[in-house]
């Protein structure tokens, strides 16, 4: 049976979010280094560590984990939208979280300057918003698939943050019939309900659809769980165990059109 629909993940599948975050950290940490002499790479690792620890300590952590909002997205998210009450808590918590992550990251390296931590907490979101990177193969492959398959974008995250990422690349959304954001739906990948919701939106059966994504623990295991074909996009040559077995593995999106023709 030929496939009728292709579902795409967003971050680090179509958009190069990892690079955006990395470069924002580098720019912010260089600013701190210019003022204090701290090693920027050490500061980045320190802030990443402190951010994770703080993030996991909050009462909102089970919710953010379920929706799929990671600690580094929360370093620049405003959480202005989302119907669940946890988003209201996150909105109030975000400025404190950002300041404390940077202040504690500095302190761990011997720099006790809360006022600098507060400034860096504002600089990082500004630097991140300057950077909307798209992989070279993204539009090339979407052009080949548009009109041949029904396309849907399925992304975990806060509604306003994911929408902001999409607004940064306005030519991306028109390729898709639907955009489904976990923060709007109420549950995130790998929960089976969000995949079934997407299939219903497209009016296709699981066996008629393919999920393409970079994360085994969300995109792949979730789509396999509802009977879809799961294509793991392994751009960086990661080594996987046999705990989660994708239906197919590709190293770049240019391999996808030919693979779809064979399915």
C-alpha positions as CSV (number, residue, x, y, z in Angstrom):
1,X,0.0,0.0,0.0
2,X,1.4,3.4,-0.9
3,X,1.7,6.1,1.7
4,X,-0.7,9.0,1.7
5,X,0.7,11.3,4.4
6,X,3.9,12.3,6.0
7,X,4.2,13.8,9.4
8,X,7.3,15.9,10.2
9,X,8.8,16.8,13.5
10,X,10.1,20.5,13.7
11,X,13.1,21.0,15.9
12,X,16.3,19.4,14.7
13,X,14.4,17.8,11.8
14,X,13.4,20.8,9.7
15,X,14.7,23.6,11.8
16,X,18.3,23.4,13.2
17,X,17.3,24.3,16.8
18,X,20.4,22.8,18.3
19,X,22.6,25.2,16.4
20,X,20.4,28.2,17.3
21,X,20.7,27.3,21.0
22,X,24.4,26.7,20.8
23,X,25.2,29.9,19.1
24,X,23.0,31.9,21.5
25,X,24.9,30.4,24.4
26,X,28.2,31.2,22.7
27,X,27.3,34.8,22.2
28,X,25.9,35.3,25.7
29,X,28.9,33.6,27.3
30,X,31.4,35.6,25.3
31,X,29.7,38.8,26.7
32,X,30.2,37.4,30.2
33,X,33.8,36.5,29.4
34,X,34.5,40.0,28.2
35,X,33.3,41.4,31.5
36,X,34.7,38.9,34.0
37,X,37.4,36.8,32.2
38,X,35.5,33.6,32.8
39,X,36.0,30.8,30.2
40,X,32.9,31.0,27.9
41,X,32.8,27.3,27.3
42,X,33.0,26.5,31.0
43,X,30.2,29.0,31.6
44,X,28.0,27.4,29.0
45,X,28.4,24.0,30.5
46,X,27.9,25.4,34.0
47,X,24.7,27.3,33.0
48,X,23.3,24.2,31.2
49,X,23.9,22.1,34.3
50,X,22.3,24.6,36.6
51,X,19.4,25.1,34.3
52,X,18.6,21.4,34.1
53,X,18.8,21.1,37.9
54,X,16.6,24.1,38.5
55,X,14.1,23.0,35.8
56,X,13.7,19.6,37.3
57,X,13.2,20.9,40.8
58,X,10.0,22.9,39.9
59,X,6.5,21.6,40.4
60,X,5.9,22.2,36.7
61,X,8.6,19.7,35.6
62,X,6.2,16.7,35.1
63,X,4.0,18.9,32.9
64,X,6.9,20.3,30.8
65,X,8.3,16.9,30.4
66,X,4.9,15.6,29.2
67,X,4.4,18.5,26.8
68,X,8.0,18.3,25.6
69,X,9.5,21.7,26.7
70,X,13.2,21.4,27.5
71,X,15.2,23.5,30.0
72,X,16.9,25.5,27.3
73,X,13.7,26.5,25.6
74,X,12.5,27.7,28.9
75,X,15.5,30.0,29.0
76,X,13.9,32.2,26.3
77,X,10.2,31.2,26.4
78,X,7.6,33.6,27.7
79,X,4.8,31.1,28.0
80,X,2.1,33.6,27.1
81,X,-0.3,31.0,25.6
82,X,-1.6,27.6,26.6
83,X,-4.9,26.8,28.2
84,X,-3.6,24.6,31.0
85,X,-3.0,26.3,34.3
86,X,0.6,25.1,34.4
87,X,1.4,27.6,31.6
88,X,0.3,30.4,33.9
89,X,2.7,29.1,36.5
90,X,5.5,28.9,34.0
91,X,4.8,32.4,32.8
92,X,5.4,33.7,36.4
93,X,8.3,31.4,37.0
94,X,10.3,32.0,33.8
95,X,12.0,35.3,34.7
96,X,13.2,33.9,38.0
97,X,14.3,30.7,36.4
98,X,16.3,32.5,33.7
99,X,18.0,34.8,36.3
100,X,18.8,32.0,38.7
101,X,20.2,29.7,36.0
102,X,22.7,32.3,34.8
103,X,23.5,33.6,38.3
104,X,24.1,30.1,39.6
105,X,26.1,29.2,36.5
106,X,28.4,32.1,37.2
107,X,28.7,31.4,40.9
108,X,29.8,27.8,40.2
109,X,32.8,29.3,38.5
110,X,33.5,31.8,41.3
111,X,31.8,34.8,39.8
112,X,29.3,36.2,42.3
113,X,27.5,38.9,40.3
114,X,23.7,38.5,40.5
115,X,23.3,41.7,38.5
116,X,25.3,40.2,35.7
117,X,23.3,37.0,35.9
118,X,20.2,39.1,35.4
119,X,21.6,40.8,32.4
120,X,22.7,37.6,30.8
121,X,19.3,36.1,31.4
122,X,17.9,38.9,29.2
123,X,20.7,38.7,26.6
124,X,20.3,35.0,25.9
125,X,16.6,35.3,24.7
126,X,17.6,38.2,22.5
127,X,20.5,36.2,21.0
128,X,18.3,33.2,20.5
129,X,15.7,35.2,18.7
130,X,18.2,36.4,16.1
131,X,18.9,32.8,15.0
132,X,16.4,30.8,12.9
133,X,18.3,28.2,11.1
134,X,16.9,25.8,8.5
135,X,18.7,22.8,7.2
136,X,19.8,22.9,3.6
137,X,17.7,20.0,2.6
138,X,14.4,21.1,4.3
139,X,12.8,23.1,1.5
140,X,14.4,21.0,-1.2
141,X,12.6,17.9,0.1
142,X,9.3,19.7,1.0
143,X,9.2,20.9,-2.6
144,X,9.4,17.4,-3.8
145,X,6.8,16.1,-1.5
146,X,4.2,18.9,-1.7
147,X,1.2,17.8,-3.7
148,X,2.2,14.1,-3.7
149,X,1.6,13.5,0.0
150,X,-0.6,15.1,2.7
151,X,1.9,16.9,5.0
152,X,1.4,17.7,8.7
153,X,3.8,19.3,11.1
154,X,3.8,17.8,14.6
155,X,5.9,19.5,17.3
156,X,6.3,19.3,21.0
157,X,6.5,22.5,23.0
158,X,4.8,25.7,24.3
159,X,2.3,27.1,21.8
160,X,3.7,30.6,21.7
161,X,7.3,29.5,21.5
162,X,6.8,27.0,18.7
163,X,4.7,29.5,16.8
164,X,7.5,32.1,17.3
165,X,9.9,29.6,15.7
166,X,7.6,29.1,12.8
167,X,7.1,32.9,12.4
168,X,10.9,33.2,12.1
169,X,10.7,31.1,8.9
170,X,7.3,32.1,7.4
171,X,7.8,30.2,4.2
172,X,7.7,26.9,6.1
173,X,4.1,26.6,7.3
174,X,2.4,26.8,3.8
175,X,3.8,23.4,3.0
176,X,1.6,21.8,5.6
177,X,-2.2,21.2,5.8
178,X,-2.0,21.2,9.6
179,X,0.3,22.2,12.4
180,X,-0.2,20.4,15.7
181,X,1.6,21.8,18.8
182,X,1.6,19.6,21.9
183,X,1.0,22.6,24.2
184,X,-2.3,23.3,22.4
185,X,-3.3,19.6,22.2
186,X,-2.6,19.0,25.9
187,X,-0.2,16.0,25.5
188,X,3.0,15.6,23.7
189,X,4.9,13.0,21.8
190,X,5.3,10.0,22.4
191,X,1.7,9.9,23.8
192,X,-0.4,7.9,21.3
193,X,-3.3,10.3,21.6
194,X,-1.5,13.1,19.8
195,X,-0.5,10.8,16.9
196,X,-4.1,9.6,16.6
197,X,-5.3,13.2,16.6
198,X,-3.0,14.0,13.7
199,X,-4.2,10.9,11.7
200,X,-7.8,12.0,12.3
201,X,-7.0,15.5,11.1
202,X,-5.6,14.1,7.9
203,X,-8.3,11.4,7.6
204,X,-5.7,8.6,7.0
205,X,-5.1,5.3,8.6
206,X,-1.9,4.6,10.6
207,X,-0.5,2.3,7.9
208,X,-1.0,5.0,5.3
209,X,1.2,7.5,7.2
210,X,4.9,8.0,7.9
211,X,6.4,9.9,10.8
212,X,9.8,11.6,10.2
213,X,11.8,12.8,13.2
214,X,15.1,13.0,15.0
215,X,14.2,11.7,18.4
216,X,13.8,8.0,19.0
217,X,12.1,8.5,22.4
218,X,9.3,10.8,21.1
219,X,8.9,10.7,17.3
220,X,9.8,7.1,16.7
221,X,8.4,5.2,19.6
222,X,5.2,7.3,19.6
223,X,4.5,6.7,15.9
224,X,5.4,3.0,16.1
225,X,2.9,2.7,19.0
226,X,0.0,3.6,16.8
227,X,1.0,1.5,13.8
228,X,2.7,4.1,11.6
229,X,5.9,3.8,9.6
230,X,8.6,5.5,11.6
231,X,11.6,7.1,9.8
232,X,14.4,8.1,12.1
233,X,16.4,11.1,10.9
234,X,19.9,10.5,12.2
235,X,21.8,13.6,11.0
236,X,24.8,13.2,13.3
237,X,25.4,9.5,13.0
238,X,24.3,8.7,16.6
239,X,24.6,5.1,17.7
240,X,21.3,3.6,18.9
241,X,20.6,0.6,21.0
242,X,17.9,-1.9,20.0
243,X,15.5,-0.7,22.6
244,X,13.7,1.5,20.0
245,X,13.8,0.2,16.5
246,X,12.7,2.6,13.8
247,X,11.2,1.2,10.6
248,X,13.8,3.0,8.6
249,X,16.8,5.2,9.2
250,X,18.1,8.1,7.1
251,X,21.0,10.5,7.5
252,X,19.5,13.4,5.7
253,X,16.1,14.4,4.3
254,X,17.3,14.0,0.7
255,X,17.0,10.3,1.2
256,X,13.3,10.5,2.1
257,X,11.5,10.9,-1.3
258,X,13.0,7.8,-2.7
259,X,12.3,5.9,0.5
260,X,8.7,7.0,0.4
261,X,8.3,5.7,-3.2
262,X,9.5,2.3,-2.1
263,X,7.0,2.0,0.8
